[in-house]
């Protein structure tokens, strides 16, 4: 049986990666089914709002990865598929082909994630001092709230360290390993926080559960990365070409800007809502947003698993396979995005009754605009993923514009429309800038593959 499983993983890595992604998504749903009702029933409305807002803020801090993870995974896939005649262009680095180049890339970025993790700790401490004095999110700065936040910041720092290790595994096609590990982390962290809330131990114990679970997750990812690559990396350590670090920064930081501002559009909305309208408004909106993003991530499973194989085909010069990979994956993901959007629109009120044990959910207009937005997100951003996987990044300015406009529109629209203004602002900003840009650039990439 074990040999059969190993053979399936070797012959169908993308398929196993999709299953691992579904496992991760399923665990996320199960944890939400467990954690959200426990938090809303055993914590006060203010404490529940603070907890959900803190989770969003931690997600923002975790963005300090700044695109290095994606750039490293993309470079690892390209380098592993390259041969002695392959010439790197666009945002790819000219490293040694094969595992020697992967070793160069690993040595080049090993210390980078330690610096990013340290920066996350500093920013987290400063962020709490700001939010405890500004707005309505933290009405009273208590020690329990403070230590809960510090525990979650420590968790985000460890998650950044784990992201560096996971990047290599993703680039080498072992997406299934990182997905399974992340799923187990979500299970341990979520059940630990739910148990702490159920026992009445408060926010401090909930934050500590996330921190301890992150330690286990980081150690597990590190062990898997060493078992997968240690022998080859240690056997072929070659000094990176001069200027490689600057080129990595040049390639990764624009991608990071795209990732940060793209994610900021959604992750900033829950704490922003708490600041503008009070923490008691956060829980229903946070639940709807989590369901919507879970539906979107479910539709993107095929894309994220196929990207390393697309980039590897480009590195090997197999443009026919790269074009076929892009076409079939975009079609599948667009169909799934439509299906998951309908699922969110019609079933999310029922999910609210199950999770919150009450009908206090977002109104019909808010749910409608949120559904339209995730439909456009799923059907357009997939084109942008392939453009980025090809070593190009024409999305920096449009994504920054989308992020700023979304936040600006959210401030303005929420004053007149309440929670409905947040998804409406995101939809308008996306249609003006990033959604259109993704389609245009993706179609240009597909035509260039046809001509090669």
C-alpha positions in Angstrom: 0.0 0.0 0.0 2.8 2.4 0.9 4.6 1.7 -2.4 1.4 2.3 -4.3 1.0 5.7 -2.6 4.6 6.6 -3.4 4.1 5.7 -7.0 0.9 7.8 -7.3 2.7 10.8 -5.8 5.6 10.4 -8.3 3.4 9.9 -11.3 0.6 12.4 -10.5 2.1 15.2 -8.3 -0.4 17.8 -9.5 -3.3 15.6 -8.8 -2.0 14.7 -5.3 -1.4 18.4 -4.8 -5.0 19.2 -5.6 -6.1 16.6 -3.1 -3.8 18.0 -0.5 -5.3 21.5 -1.3 -8.8 20.1 -0.8 -7.7 18.6 2.5 -6.3 22.0 3.5 -9.6 23.7 2.5 -11.7 21.1 4.2 -9.7 21.5 7.4 -10.2 25.2 7.2 -13.9 24.8 6.9 -14.1 22.3 9.7 -12.0 24.6 12.0 -14.4 27.5 11.1 -17.4 25.3 11.9 -15.8 24.7 15.3 -14.1 27.9 16.1 -16.5 30.6 15.0 -19.6 29.4 17.0 -17.4 28.7 20.1 -15.9 32.2 20.0 -19.2 34.0 19.5 -20.9 32.0 22.2 -18.2 32.0 24.9 -16.6 35.4 24.4 -18.3 38.8 24.7 -19.2 40.6 21.4 -16.2 42.9 21.9 -13.8 40.1 22.6 -15.1 38.1 19.6 -14.7 41.1 17.4 -11.2 41.8 18.7 -10.2 38.1 18.1 -11.4 38.1 14.5 -9.9 41.5 13.8 -6.5 40.3 15.2 -6.6 37.3 12.9 -6.9 39.7 9.9 -4.1 41.9 11.3 -1.8 38.9 11.7 -2.5 38.0 8.0 -1.4 41.5 7.1 1.8 41.2 9.0 2.5 37.8 7.4 2.6 39.6 4.0 6.1 40.7 5.0 7.1 37.7 2.8 7.0 40.5 0.2 6.7 38.1 -2.8 10.0 36.3 -2.1 8.2 33.0 -1.5 6.5 33.2 -4.9 9.7 34.4 -6.7 11.8 31.6 -5.0 9.3 28.9 -5.9 9.1 30.2 -9.5 12.9 30.4 -9.8 13.3 26.9 -8.3 10.9 25.4 -10.8 12.6 27.3 -13.7 16.1 26.3 -12.6 15.2 22.7 -12.0 13.8 22.4 -15.5 16.6 24.3 -17.1 19.6 22.8 -19.0 23.0 24.1 -20.0 21.5 26.0 -23.1 18.7 27.7 -21.2 18.9 31.5 -21.1 17.1 33.2 -18.3 15.1 36.3 -19.2 12.4 38.6 -17.8 12.5 38.2 -14.0 14.4 34.9 -13.9 17.9 34.7 -12.5 20.7 33.0 -14.5 21.7 30.3 -12.0 23.4 27.0 -12.6 20.9 24.5 -14.1 19.4 21.7 -12.0 20.0 21.2 -8.3 23.2 23.2 -8.2 21.1 26.3 -9.1 18.5 25.4 -6.4 21.4 25.2 -3.9 22.5 28.7 -5.0 19.0 30.0 -4.5 18.7 28.4 -1.1 21.9 29.9 0.2 21.0 33.2 -1.2 17.7 33.5 0.7 18.4 31.5 3.9 19.0 34.6 6.0 16.4 36.7 4.3 13.5 35.1 6.0 15.1 35.5 9.4 15.3 39.2 8.8 11.6 39.2 7.7 10.6 37.3 10.8 12.4 39.8 13.0 10.7 42.7 11.2 7.3 41.0 11.8 7.9 41.0 15.6 8.8 44.7 15.6 5.9 45.8 13.4 3.5 43.7 15.5 4.5 45.4 18.7 4.2 48.8 17.1 0.9 47.9 15.5 -0.7 47.0 18.9 0.4 50.3 20.4 -1.2 52.2 17.5 -4.5 50.3 17.4 -4.9 50.4 21.2 -4.9 54.2 21.0 -6.7 54.9 17.7 -10.3 54.1 16.8 -12.8 51.8 18.4 -11.2 48.4 17.7 -9.5 48.0 21.2 -11.7 50.1 23.5 -9.6 49.3 26.6 -6.0 48.1 26.4 -5.9 45.3 28.9 -3.1 42.9 29.6 -5.1 39.9 28.3 -5.6 41.7 24.9 -1.9 42.6 24.8 -0.6 39.1 25.5 -3.1 37.6 23.1 -1.8 39.9 20.4 1.8 39.1 21.2 1.1 35.4 20.9 -0.4 35.9 17.5 2.4 38.1 16.4 4.9 35.4 17.4 2.8 32.9 15.3 3.0 35.2 12.3 6.8 35.5 12.6 7.1 31.7 12.7 4.8 31.4 9.7 7.1 33.7 7.7 10.0 31.4 8.6 8.0 28.4 7.5 7.1 30.1 4.2 10.7 30.3 3.2 11.1 26.5 3.6 7.7 25.9 1.8 8.7 27.9 -1.2 11.4 25.4 -2.2 9.0 22.5 -1.9 6.4 24.3 -3.9 8.8 25.2 -6.7 10.1 21.6 -6.8 6.5 20.3 -7.3 6.0 19.0 -3.8 3.0 21.2 -3.2 1.2 18.3 -1.6 3.6 18.3 1.3 3.2 22.0 2.1 -0.6 21.8 1.8 -0.9 18.8 4.1 1.4 20.4 6.7 -0.5 23.7 6.5 -3.8 21.8 6.9 -2.6 20.1 10.0 -1.4 23.4 11.4 -4.8 25.0 10.9 -6.4 22.0 12.6 -4.1 22.2 15.7 -4.2 26.0 16.0 -8.0 26.2 15.5 -9.0 23.4 17.8 -6.6 24.7 20.4 -8.1 28.2 20.3 -11.6 26.8 20.3 -10.8 24.6 23.4 -9.3 27.6 25.2 -12.4 29.7 24.5 -14.8 26.9 25.5 -12.9 26.4 28.8 -13.2 30.1 29.5 -9.4 30.6 29.6 -9.7 33.8 27.6 -7.8 35.6 24.8 -4.4 34.9 26.3 -4.7 31.1 26.0 -6.2 31.4 22.5 -3.2 33.5 21.3 -0.8 31.0 23.0 -2.4 28.1 21.2 -1.6 29.8 17.9 2.0 30.5 18.9 2.6 26.9 20.1 1.0 25.4 17.0 3.2 27.7 14.8 6.3 26.3 16.5 5.2 22.7 15.6 4.4 23.8 12.1 7.7 25.5 11.5 9.7 22.5 12.8 7.7 20.1 10.6 8.2 22.2 7.4 11.9 22.4 8.2 12.2 18.7 8.6 10.3 17.9 5.4 12.4 20.4 3.4 15.6 18.9 4.7 14.5 15.4 3.9 13.5 16.4 0.4 16.5 18.5 -0.6 19.3 18.2 1.9 21.4 15.5 0.2 21.4 17.3 -3.2 21.8 20.8 -1.8 24.7 19.9 0.5 26.5 17.9 -2.3 26.5 20.7 -4.8 27.0 24.1 -3.1 28.2 26.6 -5.6 28.6 30.3 -5.0 25.9 32.4 -6.5 26.8 34.7 -9.4 27.7 38.3 -8.4 24.7 40.5 -8.2 22.2 37.7 -7.8 20.8 39.0 -4.5 20.1 42.4 -6.1 18.4 40.7 -9.0 16.3 38.6 -6.6 15.2 41.8 -4.8 14.4 43.4 -8.1 12.3 40.4 -9.2 10.6 39.6 -5.9 9.7 43.1 -4.5 7.3 44.0 -7.4 5.7 40.6 -7.0 5.5 41.3 -3.2 3.8 44.6 -4.0 1.2 42.8 -6.1 0.6 40.2 -3.3 0.5 42.7 -0.5 -1.8 45.2 -2.0 -3.9 42.5 -3.6 -4.4 40.7 -0.2 -4.6 44.0 1.7 -7.8 44.8 -0.2 -9.5 41.9 1.6 -7.6 41.4 4.9 -7.8 45.1 5.9 -11.6 45.2 5.7 -12.4 43.4 8.9 -10.2 45.6 11.2 -11.2 48.7 9.1 -14.9 47.8 9.8 -14.1 47.5 13.5 -12.4 50.9 13.6 -15.2 52.6 11.7 -18.4 50.9 13.1 -17.2 49.1 16.2 -16.0 45.6 17.0 -19.6 44.2 17.3 -20.0 44.6 13.5 -16.9 42.5 12.7 -18.1 38.9 13.4 -20.9 38.6 10.7 -18.8 40.4 8.0 -15.7 38.4 8.9 -17.7 35.1 8.6 -19.1 36.1 5.2 -15.7 37.2 4.0 -14.0 33.9 5.2 -16.7 31.9 3.4 -16.3 33.9 0.2 -12.5 33.6 0.2 -12.7 29.9 1.0 -14.9 29.5 -2.1 -12.4 31.5 -4.2 -9.4 29.4 -2.9 -11.3 26.2 -3.7 -11.7 27.3 -7.3 -7.9 28.2 -7.5 -6.7 24.8 -6.3 -6.0 23.6 -9.9 -4.1 26.8 -10.7 -1.8 26.8 -7.8 -0.8 23.2 -8.3 -0.2 23.6 -12.0 2.0 26.7 -11.9 5.3 25.0 -11.1 4.8 22.6 -14.0 4.0 25.5 -16.3 7.2 27.3 -15.3 9.3 24.1 -15.6 8.0 23.6 -19.1 9.0 27.2 -20.0 12.5 26.5 -18.6 12.8 23.4 -20.7 11.6 25.2 -23.8 8.4 23.1 -24.1 6.0 25.8 -25.2 3.4 23.4 -26.4 3.0 21.8 -23.0 3.1 25.2 -21.4 0.2 26.5 -23.6 -1.8 23.3 -23.0 -1.3 23.6 -19.2 -2.4 27.2 -19.3 -5.6 26.6 -21.4 -7.0 23.6 -19.5 -6.3 25.1 -16.1 -7.9 28.4 -16.8 -11.0 26.7 -18.2 -11.3 24.4 -15.2 -10.8 27.2 -12.7 -13.3 29.6 -14.4 -16.0 26.9 -14.2 -15.2 26.2 -10.6 -15.2 29.9 -9.8 -18.7 30.2 -11.2 -19.9 27.2 -9.2 -18.3 28.3 -5.9 -19.8 31.8 -6.3 -23.3 30.4 -6.6 -22.6 28.2 -3.6 -21.5 31.2 -1.5 -24.5 33.4 -2.5 -27.2 30.8 -1.8 -25.7 28.8 1.1 -23.8 31.4 3.2 -26.9 32.6 5.1 -27.5 29.0 6.1 -23.8 28.7 7.1 -24.3 31.8 9.3 -27.2 30.1 11.2 -25.1 27.0 11.7 -22.0 28.8 12.8 -23.3 31.8 14.7 -26.5 30.1 15.9 -28.5 33.2 14.9 -29.6 35.1 11.8 -27.4 38.1 12.4 -25.7 37.9 9.0 -24.7 40.4 6.4 -27.7 41.8 4.4 -28.7 40.8 0.9 -27.0 43.7 -0.9 -23.7 43.1 0.9 -23.8 39.4 0.0 -24.6 40.2 -3.6 -21.7 42.6 -4.2 -19.4 40.2 -2.4 -20.5 37.3 -4.7 -20.0 39.4 -7.8 -16.5 40.4 -6.6 -15.3 36.9 -5.9 -16.6 35.8 -9.3 -14.6 38.4 -11.1 -11.6 37.6 -8.8 -11.7 33.9 -9.7 -12.2 34.3 -13.4 -9.6 37.1 -14.0 -6.8 36.7 -11.5 -6.0 33.2 -12.7 -4.7 34.8 -15.9 -2.4 37.0 -13.8 -1.0 34.0 -12.0 0.2 32.6 -15.2 1.7 35.8 -16.3 3.7 36.0 -13.0 4.7 32.3 -13.4 6.1 33.2 -16.8 8.6 35.6 -15.1 6.7 38.8 -16.0 5.0 41.3 -13.7 3.0 44.1 -15.3 0.7 44.3 -12.3 2.6 46.5 -9.9 0.9 49.9 -10.5 -2.5 48.5 -11.2 -2.5 46.5 -8.0 -1.2 49.4 -5.9 -4.0 51.6 -7.5 -6.5 48.9 -6.7 -5.4 48.7 -3.1 -5.4 52.4 -2.5 -8.7 53.0 -4.3 -10.4 50.1 -2.4 -9.4 51.5 1.0 -10.3 55.0 0.0 -13.7 53.9 -1.4 -14.3 51.8 1.7 -13.9 54.8 4.0 -16.3 56.8 1.9 -18.8 54.1 1.1 -19.1 52.7 4.6 -20.3 56.1 5.9 -23.3 56.0 3.6 -23.9 52.3 3.0 -22.5 50.6 6.1 -21.0 47.1 5.5 -22.4 47.1 1.9 -19.9 49.7 1.0 -16.9 47.5 1.6 -17.4 44.8 -1.0 -18.8 47.4 -3.4 -15.6 49.4 -3.0 -13.5 46.4 -3.7 -15.5 45.5 -6.8 -15.3 49.0 -8.3 -11.6 49.2 -7.6 -10.9 45.8 -9.2 -12.9 46.6 -12.3 -11.2 49.9 -12.8 -7.7 48.4 -12.6 -6.5 44.9 -11.8 -9.3 42.6 -13.2 -9.0 44.2 -16.7 -5.2 44.2 -16.6 -5.1 40.4 -15.7 -7.2 39.5 -18.7 -5.2 41.7 -21.1 -1.8 40.5 -20.0 -2.9 36.9 -19.8 -4.3 36.9 -23.3 -1.0 38.4 -24.5 1.0 35.6 -22.9 -1.2 32.9 -24.4 -0.7 34.4 -27.9 3.1 34.5 -27.4 3.0 30.8 -26.5 1.1 30.1 -29.7 3.7 31.8 -31.8 6.7 29.9 -30.3 
